Amino acid sequence: MAVETASRGPAAETGETVEGGEPSFRPSPIGWLARGIVWAAIAWLVLIFPLGREAFELQRYSEAVIFGIIGLSLNVLLGYVGQISLGHQAFVGIGAFTSAYIVTEQNLSFWVGVAAAVAVGGLQALVLGGVSLRITGLYFALVTLAYGLVAEKNIFQIQELTGGGLGQPAPKPKGFESDFRYYYLCLVFLAIVLWVDWRMMRTKSGRALLALRENPRVASTFGVNVRLLTLFAFVVSGAFAGLGGALLAHNDTRVSPETWSFNLALIFVIMTVVGGLRSRAGVVIGSAFFALIGYLLDKFTILQDGLNAIPGAPDLSPEIARLVIGPVLLLLTLTLTPGGIGQQIRPIVRWLTGHRFDLKDRGLKEVQISDVRA
Amino acid sequence: MDRLRERQGQVITAAVITLLVLVLLATGEKESLVIGVITGSAYGFLALGLVLIYKSSGVFNFAQGEFGTVAVYTLYLLHFDVPYGFALLGALGVAVLMGVVVERLVVRPLFDAPRVTLLVATAGVALLSIAVQIWFGEATARPVGRALPTLDRFTVLGVQISDQRLLLLGALAILAGLLAWFFNKTNLGLAILGSSQEPTATELMGISVKRLSTIVWALAALLGGLAGVLAVPETGGFAPGVLTVAFLIPAFTAAVLGGMTSLPGAFLGGVIVGVVEAVATSAPIFEDIPGSPGTLLVFVVLLIVLVARPQGLLGKAG
């Protein structure tokens, strides 16, 4: 479990900030000490614990951090404006190939590659959204799904971009060749994304985004340009996804076309919903959990033994584990706890940021994926 | 005004079809026409299921393709041991069962939840189904039994087609007739139509909309299963999630062509999409598109319809 909590740190650091609450409450010195210890433990898990691990393990940790970025990318769209993208693997995948192409074929630096991936991600969203965002809700989901399929069947078949069947090599950047340095680099990027996301939601546009999710008609009556803002959120989401893709490419040092399938798009949606929409901490934890499912199964054989108890079931390989466990968790989340992990950990996050510990505070008004609009 | 709008839809439909046929004949793509009509009918059946569920539950059912894949898998597992007819019945039975289970375990608890939540849930069901197929089977493609072991060929419009395809066409024609009869003449069919148009009024007439919901999902699953067992053997083999990957988007495009509400429109849309895809695959002008040009063209059709005529070809505006 250590690994799962390892990814909790950066999310919690920028987690829920003070909203309403009781301004009069101040923790006692002992309370501060207790919080300090927990913070230190989280920092240790995220920063020190991975040190000296094997390359294979470090790559999984980096992947968990990158999945956090991708989860946040979907959260902007699904959580803030209530539009669902079932083709997010296309944005992430194209980001990955863009960066790999620029580094390998054009011999430019990693930083140019990442910048290009972010730009291409945003541009794609701008074009696709510009054409299709006059239709929203279910139809938009359908368009993104079809777009994902087009990416899979057409765009990823372009030999020059993808390097054919073997895939495109994507070497790690200079100065970050070692896996643990790259892990820290990913953490920095996650922190940047979290910061951008947090600042964005504090602006006037950010509040307008939330307003238009609640009720687009009311929002538009108050002068919110619904289409423009939805497009804006889509572009931000696409840019984050491009960044995630680029980082993913250089983490694996090779990108191949068949990675980016419909299944992956659904895993992205599932990890965001299970993580808890609009809860940054929850989304990052949920995403990291899905990135690490296979690894956790290898580490903790209890799960594997439990699954083997199902009669006639073959061994669950790490790759499939995520596909089997994901939908089950999704359906449980949707029917039982719509706020996902974010809702469950809310008391802890609130406590860590200097509030009273209140087990009943699940922020129910805040976290309802039910207000995703059709 | 309404009648004019309806006419407009019919005119557009007629124009699209005429144009398509003319282009086909002019370019000598007669084979694409026949193949397109046949695969398109399979899309049409999947689309019928989508429309039925959309009308009754108001949701896009992303698990619709999986009803077909599950049926194909069952057919594959059974056809070694039992005669084809029984294997087919078993396959359809399993598909219907899956439809009922999904309705009971997923749709009903989310009855009052917003539709996008339900959409995410059905996508989850699709992924779970694919995952279980990969888990218990292998990720590789495998051949599946054909309805007819013979490989006789017939000539239609100067194009050679296999007996399996002809059977598919025949089955689809009969089914289309049966469905039309079901929805226009039987009490159950009329009740389903009623509940999709006016749920409250239907309740007031003493019909349980919730009970109908189960029946609709079972019927949609049956249609999906039929599309699967009839169309997949023709493609030569199948892999986990085959109908979701290869059939779902064309079927949705077909349903959207029908405005998501019109049953004949959805079926017709399926045929149009099938023809477009067949032409894209075989016509030389699309050769330069990397990968499969059919996917791209279907996507373009979907976008055009959604942006230019969201109410579909035969649908009413509003």
Chai-1 contact restraints between the chains, C-beta under 6 A:
chainA,res_idxA,chainB,res_idxB,connection_type,confidence,min_distance_angstrom,max_distance_angstrom,comment,restraint_id
A,I84,B,V116,contact,1.0,0.0,6.0,A-B,restraint_1
A,I135,B,L306,contact,1.0,0.0,6.0,A-B,restraint_2
A,L138,B,F60,contact,1.0,0.0,6.0,A-B,restraint_3
A,L138,B,L119,contact,1.0,0.0,6.0,A-B,restraint_4
A,Y139,B,L306,contact,1.0,0.0,6.0,A-B,restraint_5
A,A141,B,L119,contact,1.0,0.0,6.0,A-B,restraint_6
A,L142,B,F252,contact,1.0,0.0,6.0,A-B,restraint_7
A,A146,B,I249,contact,1.0,0.0,6.0,A-B,restraint_8
A,A146,B,F299,contact,1.0,0.0,6.0,A-B,restraint_9
A,A146,B,L302,contact,1.0,0.0,6.0,A-B,restraint_10
A,L149,B,I249,contact,1.0,0.0,6.0,A-B,restraint_11
A,L149,B,T295,contact,1.0,0.0,6.0,A-B,restraint_12
A,V150,B,T295,contact,1.0,0.0,6.0,A-B,restraint_13
A,V150,B,L296,contact,1.0,0.0,6.0,A-B,restraint_14
A,V150,B,F299,contact,1.0,0.0,6.0,A-B,restraint_15
A,K153,B,G291,contact,1.0,0.0,6.0,A-B,restraint_16
A,K153,B,S292,contact,1.0,0.0,6.0,A-B,restraint_17
A,K153,B,T295,contact,1.0,0.0,6.0,A-B,restraint_18
A,N154,B,P290,contact,1.0,0.0,6.0,A-B,restraint_19
A,N154,B,G291,contact,1.0,0.0,6.0,A-B,restraint_20
A,N154,B,L296,contact,1.0,0.0,6.0,A-B,restraint_21
A,Q157,B,P290,contact,1.0,0.0,6.0,A-B,restraint_22
A,Q157,B,G291,contact,1.0,0.0,6.0,A-B,restraint_23
A,I158,B,P290,contact,1.0,0.0,6.0,A-B,restraint_24
A,L266,B,A123,contact,1.0,0.0,6.0,A-B,restraint_25
A,L266,B,L127,contact,1.0,0.0,6.0,A-B,restraint_26
A,I320,B,I134,contact,1.0,0.0,6.0,A-B,restraint_27
A,I320,B,W135,contact,1.0,0.0,6.0,A-B,restraint_28
A,L323,B,A131,contact,1.0,0.0,6.0,A-B,restraint_29
A,V324,B,A131,contact,1.0,0.0,6.0,A-B,restraint_30
A,V324,B,W135,contact,1.0,0.0,6.0,A-B,restraint_31
A,P327,B,G124,contact,1.0,0.0,6.0,A-B,restraint_32
A,P327,B,L127,contact,1.0,0.0,6.0,A-B,restraint_33
A,P327,B,L128,contact,1.0,0.0,6.0,A-B,restraint_34
A,L330,B,G124,contact,1.0,0.0,6.0,A-B,restraint_35
A,L331,B,G124,contact,1.0,0.0,6.0,A-B,restraint_36
A,L334,B,A121,contact,1.0,0.0,6.0,A-B,restraint_37
A,T335,B,P109,contact,1.0,0.0,6.0,A-B,restraint_38
A,I369,B,T117,contact,1.0,0.0,6.0,A-B,restraint_39
A,S370,B,A113,contact,1.0,0.0,6.0,A-B,restraint_40
A,S370,B,P114,contact,1.0,0.0,6.0,A-B,restraint_41
A,S370,B,T117,contact,1.0,0.0,6.0,A-B,restraint_42
A,V372,B,P114,contact,1.0,0.0,6.0,A-B,restraint_43
A,V372,B,V116,contact,1.0,0.0,6.0,A-B,restraint_44
A,A374,B,P114,contact,1.0,0.0,6.0,A-B,restraint_45
A,A374,B,R115,contact,1.0,0.0,6.0,A-B,restraint_46
A,A374,B,V116,contact,1.0,0.0,6.0,A-B,restraint_47
